[in-house]
Amino acid sequence: MTPRSMSKGANLPVDVPDVRVELSWSEGTGEPDVDASALLLTAAGRVRDDGDFVFYNQPRHASGTVTHLGKRRSAGVMTDTVEVDLRSLESDIVRVVLCASADGGAFGQVSGLTLRLLGSGGTLELARFEMQADSETAFIGGELYLREGRWKFRAVGQGYASGLAGLATDFGITVDEEAAEGTSPPTAVAETPVAPPSVGSRPSKGEDRLPVDMRKRLSLRKEQVAVSLSKRGAVGISARIVLVLDASGSMAFLYSGGVVADVVERMAAVAAQLDDDGEMQAWTFASEAARLPDLRLGELPEWLRLHVRVGEISLFRRSKKPRKGMEPGQVDMRTVGIQNEEQKAIAQVRTYVRENPVGVPTLVLFFSDGGVYRDAAIERELREAVEEPIFWQFVGLGRSRYGVLERFDTLPGRRVDNVGFFAVDDISTVPDQELYDRLLSEFPSWITAAGRAGIL
């Protein structure tokens, strides 16, 4: 396997039977002490018991498959290493989350923080991930995860200002008061997955009408959204949620494969947690933009059936006659077309927000697989929208060209940064907690900046 320098969110297959995950940093006076650890998780995303947390006080898993090898110092660089025997992991373990905690300061004070994935007993470098941090006192560097019988590694780079206790709580670990204060290591207790009592999730209208499995998924996802907000000091904020879905030709396989329907269901949890009525306004776009009926939580299965339609996305012939068999509220996808005209959807959402003011900000969740080429028109729309109570969170579904959306964070001349963007290779492989962390990483800080600027 050729060594690879990884960026946040990237993944790669792991074709060796065992790996070492080496966390390294430059040793300096006054910098925090860093400790590596690992969490062994089931498909539910939770530990089974306290033995599934491997760290300096519990350095070897009972199965012998995960071991904390400890620290070493060489030429001013400190390393802490965890070893994982992928061949021998118990069958119900599908993820190994590779964590770190900082004692005596934040990770932003740590220089040269790097994660290396090593094979062949630590002699072969498979990948390297250089991480950036700020005020976080706990960190997920990466994770090993099982996908269709094959192990993969994902570079995560997600920090927690709430420390190791906050990180551990995300994975079903109960942290006693002393551990929460940093005076002793946390202890893990398998439990029903719930968010910390101070976080909580909001009851939403219509949840009781959902199928049992969907209701359970929604409940857990709401808790995860609440945890993401809690990490950023944004507990209890409210927002109107708007969903925008790319319907251009290159999206066809994402619709037919059920990926878009799954994205919509995952976004429903954001609306359920942030919007008091649990509703989302929704648009679709390609050559033209079209508004879809509002998504009401209790009607989610029917909404997915009617408005995320497998196969019809490929019918791009224009016609003035309505398509036969259309049900009330459905958009004839032939009128939407095939090309990418993001600026038309942006303009329609802006008009809707102006004409339907509410007392809370609007968060737009905008999904596209790229092919962006109307850079000037998109930039004009989003620059004009700076003075409006809207934050635009764009999510790229692949590796295609995203044009101006990728550059907006560095574009000058705006009073506040009203646009966020990230891309993922395969959104279906991104765990819910990571997805919500990334979706909501900039929205709370925009609320603060927009409030100071008098926009909110």
C-alpha positions in Angstrom: 0.0 0.0 0.0 1.4 3.4 -1.0 1.6 6.0 1.9 -1.1 8.7 1.6 -1.5 12.1 3.0 -5.1 12.5 4.1 -7.4 15.4 4.5 -10.3 15.6 7.0 -13.1 13.3 6.0 -11.1 11.2 3.5 -11.0 7.4 3.8 -8.9 4.6 2.4 -9.1 0.7 2.5 -6.9 -1.1 5.0 -5.5 -4.2 3.4 -3.2 -5.4 6.2 -4.2 -7.7 9.1 -3.1 -5.4 11.9 -2.3 -1.7 12.3 -0.7 0.7 14.7 -2.1 4.2 15.1 0.6 6.5 16.1 -0.3 10.0 17.5 2.7 12.4 17.5 3.3 16.0 18.5 6.3 18.3 19.1 7.3 18.4 22.7 7.4 21.9 24.1 7.6 23.7 27.5 4.1 24.5 28.9 2.2 22.5 26.3 -0.5 20.0 27.4 0.3 16.3 27.9 -1.5 14.2 25.3 -2.9 10.7 25.7 -4.2 8.3 23.0 -7.1 6.0 23.5 -9.5 3.8 21.6 -13.2 2.9 21.8 -14.5 -0.4 20.4 -18.1 0.1 19.1 -20.9 -2.0 17.9 -23.2 -1.2 14.9 -25.3 0.8 17.3 -22.3 3.2 17.7 -21.9 2.4 21.4 -19.6 0.5 23.7 -20.8 -2.8 25.2 -19.2 -2.3 28.6 -16.3 -0.6 30.3 -13.8 -3.0 28.8 -14.4 -1.5 25.4 -12.5 1.6 26.4 -8.7 1.1 26.0 -6.5 3.9 27.5 -3.5 4.3 29.8 -5.2 2.9 32.9 -6.7 0.0 30.9 -4.1 -0.6 28.2 -5.3 -4.0 26.9 -8.7 -5.1 25.7 -9.9 -8.4 27.2 -9.9 -9.9 23.7 -6.3 -9.0 23.2 -7.2 -7.2 19.9 -6.6 -3.6 20.9 -3.6 -2.5 23.0 -2.4 0.9 24.2 1.4 0.6 23.7 2.2 3.8 25.5 4.5 6.8 24.9 8.0 7.3 23.7 10.2 10.4 23.1 12.6 10.9 20.2 14.4 14.0 19.1 11.8 16.4 20.6 8.8 14.5 19.3 6.4 12.6 21.5 4.3 9.6 20.3 1.5 7.6 21.8 0.5 4.4 20.0 -2.5 2.1 19.9 -2.3 -1.3 18.1 -5.3 -3.0 16.6 -5.5 -6.6 15.4 -8.2 -6.4 12.7 -8.2 -10.1 12.0 -9.2 -11.0 15.6 -11.7 -8.3 16.5 -14.9 -9.8 17.9 -17.7 -10.1 15.3 -19.9 -7.5 16.9 -17.2 -4.8 16.8 -17.5 -2.8 13.6 -15.7 0.4 14.5 -12.6 1.4 16.5 -12.6 5.1 17.2 -9.1 6.5 17.8 -9.1 9.3 20.3 -6.9 11.6 22.3 -7.2 13.9 25.3 -5.1 16.9 26.4 -4.2 17.4 30.0 -3.2 20.9 31.1 -4.4 22.8 28.1 -6.1 22.6 24.7 -5.1 20.9 21.5 -4.6 24.3 19.9 -1.5 24.6 22.1 -0.1 21.4 20.7 2.4 21.7 17.8 2.7 19.3 15.0 -0.3 17.1 15.9 -0.2 14.2 13.4 -1.8 10.8 13.2 0.0 8.0 11.3 -1.5 4.7 10.3 1.2 2.0 10.2 1.2 -1.6 9.1 3.7 -4.5 9.2 4.3 -4.1 12.9 4.8 -0.4 12.7 7.4 -0.5 9.9 5.2 0.5 6.9 3.4 3.9 6.8 0.0 3.6 5.2 -1.3 7.1 5.7 -0.6 10.4 7.5 -3.2 12.9 8.8 -2.0 16.3 10.0 -4.6 17.8 12.3 -5.6 21.3 13.2 -7.2 22.2 16.5 -8.3 25.2 18.6 -9.9 25.1 22.1 -10.6 21.3 22.1 -9.4 19.2 25.0 -10.4 15.9 23.4 -10.1 14.8 19.8 -11.1 12.0 17.5 -8.2 11.6 15.1 -9.6 8.9 13.0 -11.5 5.6 13.0 -11.2 2.1 11.6 -14.6 0.8 10.4 -15.9 -2.3 8.7 -17.8 -1.8 5.4 -19.0 -4.8 3.4 -16.5 -7.1 5.0 -13.5 -4.9 4.4 -11.8 -2.6 7.0 -11.3 1.0 6.1 -9.7 4.0 7.8 -11.3 7.5 7.9 -9.5 10.7 8.9 -11.9 12.5 11.3 -10.2 15.4 13.1 -13.2 16.2 15.3 -12.5 18.1 18.5 -14.5 18.4 21.7 -14.3 21.5 23.9 -16.1 19.4 26.6 -13.0 17.2 27.0 -12.7 13.5 27.2 -15.9 13.3 29.3 -17.9 14.9 26.5 -16.4 12.7 23.9 -17.0 9.6 25.9 -20.7 10.5 26.5 -21.3 10.4 22.7 -20.5 6.7 22.7 -22.6 5.6 25.6 -20.1 6.0 28.4 -21.3 7.3 31.8 -18.7 9.7 33.3 -18.7 10.2 37.0 -18.3 13.7 38.5 -14.6 13.3 39.3 -13.8 12.2 35.7 -15.8 15.1 34.3 -13.7 17.5 36.3 -10.5 15.8 35.0 -9.4 14.3 38.3 -9.6 10.7 37.2 -10.1 8.7 34.0 -13.6 8.1 32.9 -15.3 4.7 33.4 -17.6 3.2 30.7 -20.9 1.7 31.4 -23.0 0.2 28.6 -26.4 1.8 28.7 -29.3 2.9 26.5 -28.0 5.6 24.2 -29.1 9.0 25.5 -27.6 12.4 25.3 -26.3 14.2 28.4 -29.1 15.5 30.6 -28.0 19.1 30.0 -28.3 18.6 26.2 -31.7 16.9 25.6 -33.8 16.8 22.5 -37.0 18.5 21.7 -40.3 16.7 21.4 -41.6 17.1 17.8 -45.1 17.0 16.3 -46.0 13.9 14.5 -43.1 11.6 15.7 -45.6 9.1 17.1 -47.1 8.5 13.6 -43.8 7.3 12.2 -43.0 3.6 11.8 -41.2 2.1 14.8 -37.8 1.7 13.2 -37.9 5.2 11.7 -39.0 6.7 15.0 -36.1 5.0 16.8 -33.6 6.3 14.2 -35.1 9.8 14.5 -34.9 9.8 18.3 -31.2 8.8 18.4 -30.4 11.3 15.6 -32.1 14.1 17.4 -29.9 13.4 20.5 -26.8 13.4 18.2 -27.8 16.8 16.8 -28.3 18.1 20.3 -24.8 16.8 21.2 -23.3 18.6 18.2 -24.9 21.8 19.3 -23.8 21.3 22.9 -20.1 21.0 21.8 -20.4 24.5 20.3 -22.2 26.1 23.3 -25.4 26.3 21.2 -27.9 24.4 23.4 -31.5 25.4 22.9 -31.1 27.4 19.7 -34.0 27.4 17.2 -33.9 27.8 13.4 -36.0 27.4 10.3 -34.6 24.5 8.2 -34.6 24.6 4.4 -33.5 21.6 2.4 -32.2 21.9 -1.2 -31.6 18.8 -3.3 -29.6 18.6 -6.5 -31.6 16.8 -9.3 -29.0 17.2 -12.1 -28.3 14.3 -14.4 -25.2 13.1 -12.5 -27.3 12.7 -9.4 -29.3 9.8 -10.9 -27.4 7.0 -9.3 -27.6 8.7 -5.9 -31.4 8.7 -6.2 -31.8 5.2 -7.6 -29.4 3.9 -4.9 -31.5 5.4 -2.1 -28.7 7.7 -1.0 -30.8 10.9 -1.4 -33.8 9.4 0.6 -31.4 8.5 3.4 -30.0 12.0 3.4 -33.5 13.5 3.7 -34.3 11.2 6.6 -31.1 12.2 8.4 -31.8 15.9 7.8 -35.3 15.5 9.2 -33.6 15.0 12.6 -32.0 18.5 12.3 -35.4 20.0 11.7 -36.9 18.0 14.5 -34.3 19.3 16.9 -34.0 22.9 15.7 -37.4 23.9 14.4 -40.3 24.2 16.9 -42.8 22.6 14.4 -40.4 20.0 13.1 -41.0 21.0 9.5 -38.7 21.7 6.6 -39.3 23.7 3.5 -37.7 22.0 0.5 -36.5 22.7 -3.1 -35.1 20.7 -5.9 -33.1 22.1 -8.8 -31.2 21.3 -12.0 -31.7 23.6 -15.1 -34.6 25.1 -13.2 -35.5 25.2 -9.5 -38.8 24.0 -8.1 -40.3 24.1 -4.6 -41.4 20.8 -3.1 -44.2 20.5 -0.5 -43.2 21.1 3.1 -41.8 18.1 4.8 -43.8 17.5 8.0 -42.3 15.0 10.4 -45.2 12.7 10.8 -45.5 12.4 7.0 -41.9 11.5 6.3 -42.4 8.1 4.7 -45.0 9.4 2.3 -42.9 12.5 1.5 -40.0 10.3 0.6 -42.2 8.2 -1.6 -43.7 11.1 -3.4 -40.9 13.6 -3.7 -37.7 11.6 -3.7 -38.6 9.5 -6.7 -36.4 6.6 -7.8 -35.9 6.6 -11.6 -37.9 9.7 -12.5 -34.8 11.8 -12.1 -33.6 10.5 -15.5 -36.7 11.7 -17.4 -35.2 15.0 -18.6 -37.3 15.6 -21.7 -39.2 18.9 -21.4 -42.9 18.9 -21.9 -45.7 21.4 -21.4 -48.1 18.6 -20.6 -48.2 17.2 -17.0 -46.8 13.7 -16.7 -49.5 11.0 -16.4 -49.9 9.4 -13.0 -48.7 12.5 -11.1 -50.0 12.7 -7.5 -51.0 16.1 -5.9 -47.9 18.2 -5.0 -45.5 16.2 -7.1 -43.0 18.1 -9.3 -42.7 16.8 -12.9 -39.0 16.3 -13.0 -39.0 16.8 -16.8 -39.6 20.5 -16.1 -36.5 20.6 -13.8 -34.0 19.6 -16.5 -30.5 18.3 -16.3 -27.9 21.0 -15.8 -26.5 22.7 -12.7 -28.1 26.1 -12.0 -27.6 26.5 -8.2 -28.1 30.2 -8.3 -31.8 29.7 -9.3 -32.5 27.7 -6.2 -30.6 30.1 -4.0 -32.6 33.0 -5.4 -35.9 31.2 -4.8 -35.0 30.4 -1.2 -33.9 34.0 -0.6 -37.3 35.3 -1.9 -39.2 32.8 0.3 -37.3 33.9 3.4 -37.9 37.6 2.7 -41.6 37.0 2.0 -42.1 34.7 5.0 -40.2 36.3 7.9 -39.9 34.4 11.2 -38.3 35.3 14.6 -35.4 32.8 14.2 -32.5 32.4 11.7 -32.8 30.2 8.6 -30.3 27.3 8.1 -30.2 26.1 4.5 -28.9 22.5 4.0 -27.9 22.4 0.3 -26.8 19.1 -1.2 -25.1 18.9 -4.6 -22.7 16.4 -6.3 -20.8 19.3 -8.0 -20.4 20.3 -11.6 -20.8 23.9 -10.5 -20.1 26.3 -13.3 -22.2 29.4 -12.7 -19.6 30.8 -10.3 -20.2 34.5 -10.9 -24.0 34.2 -10.5 -23.7 32.0 -7.4 -21.2 34.4 -5.8 -23.5 37.4 -6.5 -26.5 35.7 -4.9 -24.6 34.6 -1.8 -22.8 38.0 -1.4 -26.2 39.8 -1.5 -27.5 37.3 1.0 -24.9 38.3 3.6 -27.3 40.9 5.1 -30.1 38.3 5.3 -30.8 36.0 8.3 -29.7 32.9 6.4 -26.8 30.6 6.8 -26.0 28.5 3.7 -24.4 25.1 4.5 -23.4 23.3 1.3 -22.5 19.6 1.3 -20.7 18.1 -1.7 -21.7 14.5 -2.5 -18.5 13.3 -4.2 -15.3 14.6 -5.7 -16.6 16.8 -8.6 -15.9 20.5 -9.2 -17.6 22.8 -6.6 -16.3 26.1 -7.9 -16.9 29.1 -5.8 -18.5 27.1 -3.0 -15.1 25.8 -2.0 -13.6 29.3 -2.0 -16.3 31.2 -0.1 -14.5 30.9 3.3 -11.6 33.0 1.9 -13.6 35.5 -0.2 -13.2 39.0 1.2 -15.6 41.9 1.4 -18.4 40.3 3.6 -19.3 41.5 7.0 -19.9 37.9 8.2 -19.1 34.5 6.7 -22.6 33.3 5.7 -21.5 30.1 3.9 -20.1 26.7 5.0 -18.9 23.9 2.7 -17.6 20.4 3.0 -17.5 17.4 0.6 -17.6 13.7 1.3 -16.6 10.8 -0.9 -19.6 8.7 0.1 -22.1 10.3 2.5 -23.6 6.9 3.3 -20.4 5.8 5.1 -20.2 8.9 7.3 -21.6 8.2 10.8 -24.5 10.3 11.9 -22.6 12.1 14.7 -19.8 13.1 12.4 -22.2 14.3 9.8 -24.1 16.5 12.3 -20.9 17.8 13.7 -19.8 18.9 10.3 -23.2 20.3 9.3 -23.4 22.4 12.4 -19.7 23.4 12.8 -20.1 27.0 11.6 -23.8 27.8 12.1 -23.6 28.7 15.8 -20.6 31.0 15.2 -22.5 32.7 12.4 -25.4 33.3 14.7 -23.1 35.1 17.1 -21.4 37.1 14.3 -24.7 38.0 12.6 -26.2 39.1 15.9 -23.2 41.4 16.5 -23.6 42.8 13.0 -27.3 43.5 13.5 -28.3 41.0 10.8 -30.3 39.0 13.4 
